[in-house]
Structures are given as structure tokens and as C-alpha cells.
């Protein structure tokens, strides 16, 4: 086995993630809660930890405060110690060249000094917004065995999704011979996972060559395939880019679905207890008389008096008597009052659903959201942080109830029709 501690990790965690809509209104995409007790970035950080890598730079940009608080000094992932460390690397705001990261390669280029201050043989570049388990030590060994300049983690994805990714055509030795970035008409279903291993000297030379090359997939990789040794590292496990409301909801549902391939506890994914709602003062889950729970994940501090089916509840959620939550993801400290029904909905933190309210009401799944038709189109509704749904209200499919909503009605009515937003 190689000495994995030689490699330096740069974790890209600055994307806006705008397709997640309200969920990224007040936080960076990697800081979005996931699976009840985790944040999305916990998966990448835990993979790094479990691979024996000990030095990490986290490149932040968009609304980074909650992400920075969540990471802290890295203690939750064992990144503290004499030879261990994790450092937050924001854009160099105020410099004449650039105030914001222009792309993946530009983000790394702006942190060349961090790379030089942390000598390494290889640099591992990751995204902080994917759900998966991967042994980077094995990928590093593969990279060395192939004598590669760049190794890219790649996997087969359904052709209907391939337009979202960089794609590669490989030869019999897994060397990438052709590359297309987000092709409209794909010639392959082998997609980049956004996971790269670079020889450090090669990476530094490449970034110094042309400052106009700002993105790995668009600029660096196509040139490297023609001039250098670029290999695909095949991956066969569970991996999901949760960059859309639909994929985010599906990944949460995978946690409670048998044989889905995702198993955060078995994968040894570590949350940060202080910033995931798992502080020591959280009581165990309370299942009260008459409640019904099936095919669900219920976190600490929840109180269940009503019915929860096929749903994921973060810490502190209270489902009161006669209330029903189905096919939904409910964030921390939300309250579903007596007789309320929540179906196929994602509720952010501290949402209050009033007595008898119906959220995710009706059978019309095809009336897309009028304001964000590319975000909500499968029937899922969103309720923003600290919103209050009026008692007796009806919220339809593909609806958005915005952050902090407080109106006792919806513009004088108690019905928010399919596809409408507050």
C-alpha cells in the first residue's frame, strides 16, 4: 500500500447550486442538510478521512459562513494534529486579477501558494457536493501504476443524464482518448465524477501555462488528452450528484430504500455533532402511543405522535397527533401540527405547518412551477426556512413557500395552487 499521506486534497465547495432553489438561499450547496443528520460535504470529508489523507484545503465561495462553521477545525473528521490539518480557502477578493473563482482550474490556480506550502507528490481534487463512498488511496495507487499525469474518477451513468457531465472515450488500457464536456448528443455513457488525481509538478506547470484555461473539463482535460497521459479510474459503487431538487430528494429516499447502494453508517460517514443538530442535549426519539412509522429515518430529538411513512426527518422534528408526513424530507426543528398532511415535500429548518393544513395536495404532478419550471416539475413542493403554513391551508404540487413566509393566508385565500409560489 502506498503512503497516502503524501497527497494533498483540494475540495471544491464554492458552487452556487442554484437548481436547489430555496435550499441554497442561505447556505452553500455542500452545507445543505442531507439524510437527517448529515450535511452533503460530510461524505467527501469522511471519504478523505477514511482514505488516510490528512491535509485538506476547502475552497469556498458562495455564502460560506454555515459551511465554515460546520467544518470548524476539522476535529469531527480527525483533521487536527501535528501533521494533520484542514484550511478554508476563500477567493482572493480584492486582487486585480479576479475576485471570484471563474472555474475549477481557476480555483486551484488561485491557491497555488497553498499547494507549495504543503509539499506533496500528488494533488487530489474533489467536489464537496456529491453523495458517495470512495477509497482515494486505491485511486492514488492506480494513478501511480499507470504512470499517469492525470487520473479521473469515472462511472457509467444513464444516457438521459450524460448531458450534465464531462464524458470520456477510453481504450483497452483505460487511457482516455477523446473527451466531450456536457455533450448534447453523447457518444458514450462514461461520465466524469469530478474527482481528479494530478502529479503535483504536472499540475503546477499546467496551471502556469495559460491563465485563460479556467476549467478542468472545458480547458485542461481536452488539451491534456492530446499531449499527456490521462487515465480513467473506473468506479462501480453508489454516487450521486445532488445538484437538483429531484436528485436530492431521490438520494434521501435511497437512504430508506432497501438495496439502494447507499449506507452512510456502513460507509463511516461522520457528521459534525455540534452543527448537525446532534448536540448532547438532544433527547432520544420519542414514539408516542398511537403513532405509526414505516420505511423512514427519524433523527434524535424528534417526537412522533402521528404518522411518518417513507420520509427522512432531521433532529427535533415534531409530528403531532393525527398529522401525517409521507414521501418527504423535513429539516431540523420543524413542527407538523395536529391533523396536518405533508406529502412529497422538502421543508427547510424550523418550518411550522398549521393544524389541518395540506402540503403537497392533489394528483396533478405535471403542472410545473411557473417561476422555476426547471427546478420543480415532478410534484415536489418546497417550504423555506422558518415559513409558517396557515391552519387549514392547501399547498399544491410543485409549489414554493418562501423563506420566512408569515401571511395568515395566501393573498386572501387558503389555497396555493399547483405550480404557484408565495
C-alpha positions as CSV (number, residue, x, y, z in Angstrom):
1,X,0.0,0.0,0.0
2,X,1.2,3.5,-0.9
3,X,1.7,6.2,1.8
4,X,-1.5,8.1,1.2
5,X,-0.4,10.9,3.5
6,X,1.8,12.2,0.7
7,X,-1.1,13.5,-1.2
8,X,-2.7,16.9,-0.7
9,X,-6.5,17.2,-1.0
10,X,-8.3,20.3,-2.5
11,X,-12.0,20.1,-2.0
12,X,-14.1,22.4,-4.2
13,X,-17.1,23.6,-2.1
14,X,-17.9,27.0,-3.6
15,X,-20.6,26.3,-6.2
16,X,-23.9,28.2,-6.0
17,X,-26.0,25.2,-6.7
18,X,-28.9,27.4,-7.8
19,X,-31.0,24.4,-9.0
20,X,-31.5,23.5,-5.3
21,X,-33.6,26.7,-5.1
22,X,-34.6,27.6,-1.5
23,X,-32.3,25.1,0.0
24,X,-29.3,27.2,-1.0
25,X,-30.9,30.6,-0.3
26,X,-29.0,30.9,3.0
27,X,-26.2,28.4,2.7
28,X,-23.6,26.9,0.3
29,X,-24.7,23.8,-1.5
30,X,-22.2,21.5,0.3
31,X,-23.7,22.7,3.6
32,X,-27.3,21.6,2.8
33,X,-28.6,19.1,5.3
34,X,-28.9,15.5,4.0
35,X,-30.1,12.2,5.3
36,X,-31.3,13.6,8.6
37,X,-28.1,14.1,10.4
38,X,-25.5,14.9,7.7
39,X,-24.5,17.8,5.5
40,X,-23.7,17.0,1.9
41,X,-20.0,17.8,2.4
42,X,-19.7,15.2,5.2
43,X,-19.5,12.5,2.5
44,X,-16.4,14.0,0.8
45,X,-14.7,14.8,4.1
46,X,-15.3,11.3,5.5
47,X,-14.0,9.7,2.3
48,X,-10.8,11.7,2.7
49,X,-10.5,10.7,6.4
50,X,-11.2,7.1,5.7
51,X,-8.6,7.0,2.9
52,X,-5.9,8.1,5.3
53,X,-5.4,11.6,3.7
54,X,-4.6,14.2,6.3
55,X,-4.1,17.6,4.7
56,X,-7.1,19.3,3.1
57,X,-7.9,22.7,1.7
58,X,-11.6,23.6,1.3
59,X,-12.2,26.1,-1.5
60,X,-15.3,28.2,-0.6
61,X,-17.1,31.0,-2.3
62,X,-20.8,31.3,-2.2
63,X,-22.4,32.0,1.2
64,X,-19.7,30.2,3.1
65,X,-20.5,31.0,6.7
66,X,-22.6,28.0,7.6
67,X,-20.1,25.7,5.8
68,X,-17.2,27.2,7.6
69,X,-18.9,26.8,11.0
70,X,-19.8,23.2,10.1
71,X,-16.2,22.3,9.2
72,X,-14.7,24.2,12.1
73,X,-11.2,22.9,12.8
74,X,-11.9,19.6,11.2
75,X,-12.0,17.7,14.5
76,X,-15.1,15.7,13.5
77,X,-13.1,14.1,10.7
78,X,-9.8,13.8,12.6
79,X,-8.0,16.6,10.8
80,X,-6.4,18.0,13.9
81,X,-2.9,17.2,15.0
82,X,0.8,18.0,14.3
83,X,0.8,16.5,10.8
84,X,-2.9,17.0,10.1
85,X,-5.0,20.0,9.1
86,X,-7.9,21.5,7.2
87,X,-7.9,25.0,5.9
88,X,-10.7,27.1,4.4
89,X,-9.5,28.8,1.2
90,X,-11.9,31.7,0.1
91,X,-11.4,33.5,-3.2
92,X,-8.7,36.3,-3.2
93,X,-11.3,39.0,-3.0
94,X,-9.8,42.4,-4.0
95,X,-7.0,41.3,-6.2
96,X,-6.9,42.8,-9.6
97,X,-6.9,39.5,-11.5
98,X,-10.0,38.0,-10.0
99,X,-12.4,38.4,-7.1
100,X,-14.2,35.1,-7.6
101,X,-13.3,31.7,-8.8
102,X,-14.0,31.5,-12.5
103,X,-14.0,27.8,-12.8
104,X,-12.4,24.6,-11.3
105,X,-9.0,25.2,-12.7
106,X,-9.0,28.9,-11.8
107,X,-10.0,28.0,-8.2
108,X,-7.0,25.7,-7.9
109,X,-4.7,28.3,-9.6
110,X,-5.7,30.9,-7.0
111,X,-4.4,28.6,-4.3
112,X,-1.0,27.6,-5.8
113,X,0.6,29.1,-2.7
114,X,-1.3,26.6,-0.5
115,X,-0.1,23.7,-2.7
116,X,3.5,24.9,-2.5
117,X,3.3,25.3,1.3
118,X,2.1,21.7,1.6
119,X,4.6,19.7,-0.4
120,X,3.1,16.6,-2.0
121,X,3.7,14.1,-4.8
122,X,0.1,14.2,-5.9
123,X,-2.9,16.5,-5.5
124,X,-6.4,15.1,-5.2
125,X,-9.1,17.5,-6.4
126,X,-12.7,16.7,-5.2
127,X,-16.1,18.2,-5.3
128,X,-17.9,18.8,-1.9
129,X,-21.4,18.2,-3.2
130,X,-21.7,14.6,-4.1
131,X,-23.1,11.6,-2.2
132,X,-20.8,8.5,-2.4
133,X,-18.1,6.4,-0.8
134,X,-14.7,6.1,-2.4
135,X,-11.2,4.9,-1.4
136,X,-8.9,7.6,-2.6
137,X,-5.8,5.6,-1.5
138,X,-6.8,2.9,-4.1
139,X,-7.2,5.6,-6.8
140,X,-3.8,7.1,-5.9
141,X,-2.2,3.6,-6.3
142,X,-3.9,3.2,-9.6
143,X,-2.6,6.6,-10.7
144,X,1.0,5.6,-9.9
145,X,0.6,2.2,-11.5
146,X,-0.5,3.8,-14.8
147,X,2.3,6.5,-14.6
148,X,-0.5,9.0,-15.3
149,X,-0.2,12.7,-15.3
150,X,-4.0,13.0,-14.6
151,X,-6.4,10.3,-13.4
152,X,-10.1,11.0,-13.5
153,X,-12.7,9.1,-11.5
154,X,-15.4,7.9,-14.0
155,X,-18.5,5.8,-14.0
156,X,-21.3,4.7,-16.3
157,X,-24.5,6.8,-15.9
158,X,-27.8,6.6,-17.8
159,X,-27.6,8.3,-21.2
160,X,-30.5,10.5,-20.3
161,X,-28.3,12.2,-17.7
162,X,-25.0,12.3,-19.6
163,X,-25.5,15.8,-20.8
164,X,-24.8,17.1,-17.3
165,X,-21.2,15.7,-17.2
166,X,-17.9,15.6,-18.9
167,X,-17.6,12.3,-20.9
168,X,-14.6,10.2,-22.0
169,X,-13.9,7.5,-24.5
170,X,-11.3,5.1,-23.4
171,X,-9.0,2.5,-24.9
172,X,-8.4,-1.1,-23.7
173,X,-6.0,0.2,-21.0
174,X,-8.5,2.8,-19.6
175,X,-6.5,5.7,-21.2
176,X,-8.8,8.5,-22.2
177,X,-8.5,9.1,-25.9
178,X,-11.4,11.5,-26.5
179,X,-13.3,14.0,-24.3
180,X,-16.6,15.8,-24.6
181,X,-17.9,18.3,-22.0
182,X,-21.7,18.1,-21.4
183,X,-22.5,16.8,-24.9
184,X,-25.9,17.4,-26.3
185,X,-25.7,14.2,-28.3
186,X,-23.4,11.8,-26.3
187,X,-21.2,9.2,-27.9
188,X,-20.6,7.4,-24.6
189,X,-22.2,7.0,-21.2
190,X,-18.9,7.1,-19.2
191,X,-19.1,10.3,-17.1
192,X,-16.6,12.2,-15.0
193,X,-17.3,12.2,-11.3
194,X,-15.3,15.5,-10.8
195,X,-12.6,13.6,-8.9
196,X,-9.1,14.1,-10.2
197,X,-5.6,13.0,-9.2
198,X,-2.7,15.1,-10.6
199,X,1.0,14.7,-10.2
200,X,1.8,17.9,-8.3
201,X,4.6,19.1,-10.5
202,X,2.5,18.5,-13.6
203,X,-0.5,20.4,-12.1
204,X,1.7,23.4,-11.2
205,X,3.2,23.5,-14.7
206,X,-0.2,23.1,-16.3
207,X,-1.8,25.9,-14.3
208,X,1.1,28.2,-15.0
209,X,0.9,27.6,-18.8
210,X,-2.2,29.6,-19.7
211,X,-4.3,31.7,-17.2
212,X,-7.2,31.7,-19.7
213,X,-7.7,28.0,-19.1
214,X,-10.2,28.3,-16.2
215,X,-12.0,25.0,-16.1
216,X,-10.7,21.4,-16.0
217,X,-13.4,19.9,-18.1
218,X,-13.6,22.6,-20.7
219,X,-10.0,23.6,-21.0
220,X,-7.4,21.5,-19.1
221,X,-8.5,17.9,-19.8
222,X,-9.1,18.2,-23.6
223,X,-5.6,19.6,-24.1
224,X,-4.0,17.0,-21.7
225,X,-5.6,14.1,-23.5
226,X,-3.8,15.1,-26.7
227,X,-0.5,15.9,-25.1
228,X,-0.1,13.9,-21.9
229,X,-1.1,10.7,-20.0
230,X,-4.8,10.9,-18.9
231,X,-6.5,7.8,-17.5
232,X,-10.0,6.9,-16.3
233,X,-10.3,5.3,-12.9
234,X,-13.5,3.1,-13.1
235,X,-15.9,3.4,-10.2
236,X,-18.8,1.0,-9.7
237,X,-20.4,2.0,-6.4
238,X,-23.1,4.4,-5.4
239,X,-22.5,8.0,-6.5
240,X,-25.0,10.8,-7.0
241,X,-24.7,14.5,-7.9
242,X,-27.4,16.0,-5.7
243,X,-27.4,19.3,-7.7
244,X,-31.2,19.3,-8.5
245,X,-34.3,19.1,-6.3
246,X,-35.2,15.8,-7.9
247,X,-31.8,14.2,-7.5
248,X,-31.6,15.5,-3.9
249,X,-35.0,14.1,-3.0
250,X,-34.2,10.7,-4.7
251,X,-30.9,10.4,-2.8
252,X,-32.6,11.0,0.5
253,X,-35.2,8.4,-0.4
254,X,-32.4,6.0,-1.3
255,X,-31.3,6.0,2.4
256,X,-34.6,4.4,3.4
257,X,-34.9,2.1,0.3
258,X,-33.5,-1.4,0.6
259,X,-30.7,-2.3,-1.7
260,X,-30.2,1.2,-3.0
261,X,-26.5,1.1,-2.5
262,X,-26.2,4.0,-0.1
263,X,-25.3,3.2,3.5
264,X,-23.9,6.2,5.4
265,X,-23.3,4.3,8.7
266,X,-21.6,1.4,7.0
267,X,-19.5,3.9,5.0
268,X,-18.4,5.5,8.2
269,X,-19.7,8.9,7.2
270,X,-19.1,11.3,10.1
271,X,-21.4,14.3,10.8
272,X,-20.2,17.2,12.9
273,X,-22.3,16.8,16.0
274,X,-22.2,20.4,17.0
275,X,-23.5,21.6,13.7
276,X,-25.8,18.8,12.6
277,X,-28.4,19.2,15.3
278,X,-26.9,16.3,17.3
279,X,-25.7,18.2,20.3
280,X,-25.7,16.3,23.5
281,X,-28.8,17.9,24.8
282,X,-30.9,16.2,22.1
283,X,-33.2,13.6,23.7
284,X,-33.7,10.2,22.0
285,X,-36.6,9.9,19.6
286,X,-40.0,9.7,21.3
287,X,-42.6,7.5,19.6
288,X,-45.8,8.2,21.5
289,X,-48.9,6.0,21.8
290,X,-50.9,5.7,18.6
291,X,-48.1,6.8,16.2
292,X,-47.2,4.9,13.1
293,X,-43.8,4.9,11.4
294,X,-42.7,2.9,8.4
295,X,-39.8,3.0,6.0
296,X,-38.4,6.2,7.5
297,X,-35.3,7.6,9.1
298,X,-36.0,9.5,12.3
299,X,-33.2,11.5,13.9
300,X,-32.6,12.2,17.6
301,X,-34.8,14.8,19.3
302,X,-37.9,14.0,17.2
303,X,-41.3,13.5,18.7
304,X,-43.7,11.4,16.7
305,X,-47.4,11.3,17.7
306,X,-48.8,11.0,14.2
307,X,-47.8,9.0,11.1
308,X,-44.5,9.1,9.2
309,X,-44.1,7.0,6.1
310,X,-41.2,6.9,3.6
311,X,-39.7,10.1,4.9
312,X,-36.4,11.5,6.4
313,X,-36.7,13.6,9.5
314,X,-33.8,15.7,10.9
315,X,-33.3,16.2,14.6
316,X,-36.0,18.0,16.6
317,X,-39.0,17.5,14.2
318,X,-42.4,17.2,16.0
319,X,-45.2,15.4,14.1
320,X,-48.3,15.9,16.3
321,X,-51.3,13.7,16.8
322,X,-53.3,13.0,13.7
323,X,-50.6,14.6,11.5
324,X,-49.2,12.6,8.5
325,X,-45.8,13.0,6.8
326,X,-45.2,10.9,3.6
327,X,-42.5,10.8,0.9
328,X,-40.9,13.9,2.4
329,X,-37.7,15.4,3.8
330,X,-38.1,17.5,6.9
331,X,-35.2,19.6,8.3
332,X,-34.4,20.4,11.9
333,X,-36.9,21.6,14.5
334,X,-39.9,21.8,12.1
335,X,-43.4,21.2,13.6
336,X,-46.3,19.5,11.8
337,X,-49.4,20.4,13.8
338,X,-52.4,18.2,14.5
339,X,-54.3,16.9,11.5
340,X,-51.8,18.4,9.0
341,X,-50.7,16.3,6.0
342,X,-47.3,16.8,4.3
343,X,-46.6,14.8,1.2
344,X,-43.8,14.8,-1.4
345,X,-42.3,18.0,0.2
346,X,-39.0,19.3,1.3
347,X,-39.3,21.5,4.4
348,X,-36.3,23.6,5.5
349,X,-35.4,24.3,9.1
350,X,-38.0,25.5,11.7
351,X,-41.0,25.3,9.4
352,X,-44.4,25.3,11.0
353,X,-47.3,23.6,9.3
354,X,-50.5,24.7,10.9
355,X,-53.3,22.4,12.1
356,X,-55.2,20.8,9.3
357,X,-53.0,22.2,6.6
358,X,-52.4,20.1,3.5
359,X,-48.9,20.5,1.9
360,X,-48.4,18.6,-1.4
361,X,-52.0,18.3,-2.1
362,X,-53.6,16.8,-5.2
363,X,-52.8,14.4,-8.0
364,X,-51.6,16.9,-10.6
365,X,-47.8,16.2,-10.8
366,X,-47.4,17.8,-14.3
367,X,-48.2,21.5,-13.6
368,X,-44.5,22.7,-13.3
369,X,-43.6,25.6,-11.1
370,X,-44.3,28.7,-13.0
371,X,-41.4,30.6,-11.6
372,X,-38.8,27.8,-11.7
373,X,-40.1,25.3,-14.3
374,X,-36.7,23.6,-14.5
375,X,-36.4,23.2,-10.7
376,X,-39.8,21.8,-9.7
377,X,-41.5,19.6,-12.3
378,X,-42.2,16.2,-10.7
379,X,-44.6,17.1,-8.0
380,X,-42.2,18.0,-5.2
381,X,-43.0,21.2,-3.3
382,X,-40.6,23.3,-1.2
383,X,-41.1,25.1,2.0
384,X,-38.4,27.6,3.0
385,X,-36.7,28.0,6.4
386,X,-38.9,29.4,9.2
387,X,-42.0,29.6,6.9
388,X,-45.4,29.2,8.6
389,X,-48.2,27.4,6.7
390,X,-51.6,28.8,7.8
391,X,-54.0,26.5,9.6
392,X,-56.3,24.8,7.1
393,X,-54.3,25.9,4.1
394,X,-53.8,23.8,1.0
395,X,-50.5,23.8,-0.9
396,X,-50.5,22.0,-4.2
397,X,-47.8,20.3,-6.2
398,X,-44.6,21.9,-7.5
399,X,-45.2,24.8,-5.2
400,X,-42.8,27.1,-3.3
401,X,-43.5,28.7,0.1
402,X,-40.7,31.1,0.5
403,X,-38.3,31.7,3.4
404,X,-39.9,33.3,6.4
405,X,-43.4,33.3,5.0
406,X,-45.8,34.7,7.6
407,X,-49.0,35.6,5.8
408,X,-52.1,34.1,7.6
409,X,-53.4,33.3,4.1
410,X,-52.1,33.1,0.6
411,X,-53.2,36.6,-0.7
412,X,-56.5,36.3,0.9
413,X,-57.0,32.6,0.2
414,X,-56.1,29.4,1.9
415,X,-55.1,27.6,-1.4
416,X,-51.7,27.8,-3.1
417,X,-52.5,26.2,-6.5
418,X,-50.2,23.7,-8.3
419,X,-47.1,25.4,-9.7
420,X,-47.6,28.6,-7.7
421,X,-45.1,30.4,-5.3
422,X,-45.6,32.8,-2.5
